[in-house]
Amino acid sequence: MKKLLLGLFALCLSGQAYASYYPRGCTPKTVTFFGEYVVLNSSEKDQKFRVYVFYNNAYYPVSFQHLPPAKQVSSGLPSTLEPSHWAAIVVEQKNFVLSCTDQGGYQTKLPCHEVVHVCELAVSPVMLSSQGEYWISENKGSKGALFSSIRSEGIYP
């Protein structure tokens, strides 16, 4: 009985740790990690525009750069996320690839799954004025600040 209670307690703690990485209503189901890349919008769904939330769990800034498919020009959507900070991006393109690098002088490639947590946020349909692919919010120190900035763009979780 004691082992069962300890096991349930450990399961509850691991569930809380998992939940603390992701805001309520956010799931990693359409996120795939491949070494120094994170792929967003990696599964079929009816929703055209998706909002992804990032949390930097590293002790140093992490930079992101979009890698467009061949034959497609892109600005790269560069962004740098400070340690223990939040960001959000709107994505339309299927298999939207971002690279993760250390912001230090050497631009070292990083294993994305070790330095950031990423999830898709359940949102109401994205307004026409908010459509496109861009960082909605960057470097917010709390989930509350992140959600305020997302709502200010007309996107409602």
Salt bridges, closest charged atoms under 4 A:
GLU36 OE2 - LYS109 NZ 3.91
GLU44 OE2 - LYS94 NZ 3.81
GLU92 OE2 - LYS48 NZ 3.29
GLU114 OE2 - HIS113 NE2 3.71
GLU120 OE2 - LYS45 NZ 3.40
GLU120 OE2 - ARG50 NE 3.94
